[in-house]
Amino acid sequence: MSKKIWLSSPHMSDEGYEVEYIKEAFDTNWIAPLGKNVNEFEKELAAKVESKAAAALSSGTGAIHLALNAAGVGEGDIVFCQSLTFSATANPIIYQNATPVFIDSDYETWNMCPRALEQAFEKYPEVKAVIVVHLYGLSADMDKIVELCKKHNVALIEDAAESLGTYYKGKHTGTFGEYGMFSFNGNKIITTSGGGMLVSDNEEKIAKVRFWATQSRDQARHYQHSELGFNYRMSNIVAGIGRGQLKVLDQRVAKKKYIFEFYKRELGQLEGVEFMPVNEWNEPNYWLSCLTLSGKVRPIDIMEALEKENIESRPVWKPMHMQPFFAQYDYIGGEVSESLFENGVCLPSDTKMTDEDLNRVCEIVKGLWA
Ligand SMILES: *Cc1c(COP(=O)(O)O)cnc(C)c1O
C-alpha cells in the first residue's frame, strides 16, 4: 500500500510545547477541574485574535450553543444560518428549540450572500440572531453582513471554527460579531484533540458563558442553581495542548498557504478547474485547498482516483437545506451553495505533506485530464 496522505490530521509542534504544558498540569496535579492552562489558553487566544475575552469550552459546537443562549435565542425564535456549512453550525439552533432559516452563499466568498441575507431580513424582520461561517478559512463579506445586522439590530455570531488565523481587512475573523467561536477538533488547523473557544468583547457575557458551562452553580456553599446549566468547560489537559498548538499556528498557516499555492500552480490551468476565491481583502488560513470543476472531470473522479492511491479528499459541505433533517426549514437564495456542493472538491491539505506528497496528488489529478 502506498503511503497514506490525510486530508488534514493533527500536527503537534516539533518543539514539544504541548507535552510541556501537559506535564506541568500533571506535576501540579491540576488535571481537572480548570487550572492555569485553561486561564492562560483563554488569554493567549484572545490576544492572538484581539478580542477582549474568551471562554474555553469542550467543543466548538458547545461554543455555538452558548453563543445562542447568550444572544437570548430561545423557543420559537428565528435564526438565520449559512446553509453551506457543517451541521454543527445549525444543530445548536435546534438545541435551543429555535427555528433556522438557511441562507445561500455567493461565488465571490463561498460564504453567506449579503443579498440573500437582505431578502431574509425582509421576510423575517423578527429574526433573533444571524450565524455566518468562514468556510475553509475564507472570510465572509463582513462589511456588508455587519452593516445589515446593525441596521436590523440583530446579534451576529461568527462560526470561525475553520478560520483561526484568517483575517478580513486586517481584522481577525470571529471578532466582527457579538460572538465568535473557534474549534480545536482533530482536523482543524490547530487541535487540542477536541475543544472550542467562544470569544467576545462583552466580558460580562463571557463570564456568564463560563458560569453556564460549569453547571450554573450559584455562589452558595450548597449546590444551588437559578439557571439551566451545561457541562461544557475545557479541561486543563486539553487546554495545555491548545497553548502549545497556538505557538505554531503561524507556521501552520504558512504551510497551508504553501500547499494551496502549489496546487494552484500545478492544477490551475486544467480545463474547468477553478480554485476557491481569495479576495484582496481576505487573508485566509487556507485550512483546506478546495476547487470546483465545470468540465468533463467530476469531483467523484478525483476522489476515487486519489482514494485508490490511499489519499484522502472530500466533497465540499452538503448545504443544510438539502439535508433530510433540516429540509422542513425555509431557505433563502438561489443555487450557489448547491452548485458548490455538486462541483467542489477539497484536496488533501495536511501540513505534514512533503513536496513529494504534493506532486503525487497533482500527478494523479492531472492524469484525469490526459
Ligand atoms: C468543526 C466545525 C464545527 C464544530 O466544532 P467542534 O469543535 O467539532 O464541535 C462547527 N462549524 C464548522 C464550520 C466546523 O467546521
The ligand as an SDF file (V2000), in Angstrom:
LIG
                    3D

 15 15  0  0  0  0  0  0  0  0999 V2000
  -15.5860   21.7270   13.1110 C   0  0  0  0  0  0  0  0  0  0  0  0
  -16.7100   22.6720   12.8880 C   0  0  0  0  0  0  0  0  0  0  0  0
  -17.6340   22.9700   13.9070 C   0  0  0  0  0  0  0  0  0  0  0  0
  -17.7380   22.2160   15.1910 C   0  0  0  0  0  0  0  0  0  0  0  0
  -16.6880   22.2310   16.0310 O   0  0  0  0  0  0  0  0  0  0  0  0
  -16.4840   21.0260   17.0790 P   0  0  0  0  0  0  0  0  0  0  0  0
  -15.3590   21.5210   17.9020 O   0  0  0  0  0  0  0  0  0  0  0  0
  -16.1690   19.7990   16.3010 O   0  0  0  0  0  0  0  0  0  0  0  0
  -17.7450   20.8840   17.8690 O   0  0  0  0  0  0  0  0  0  0  0  0
  -18.5830   23.9360   13.6670 C   0  0  0  0  0  0  0  0  0  0  0  0
  -18.6530   24.5630   12.4890 N   0  0  0  0  0  0  0  0  0  0  0  0
  -17.8230   24.2860   11.4750 C   0  0  0  0  0  0  0  0  0  0  0  0
  -17.9600   25.0540   10.2050 C   0  0  0  0  0  0  0  0  0  0  0  0
  -16.8310   23.3160   11.6340 C   0  0  0  0  0  0  0  0  0  0  0  0
  -16.0220   23.0280   10.6110 O   0  0  0  0  0  0  0  0  0  0  0  0
  1  2  1  0
  2  3  1  0
  2 14  2  0
  3  4  1  0
  3 10  2  0
  4  5  1  0
  5  6  1  0
  6  7  2  0
  6  8  1  0
  6  9  1  0
 10 11  1  0
 11 12  2  0
 12 13  1  0
 12 14  1  0
 14 15  1  0
M  END
$$$$
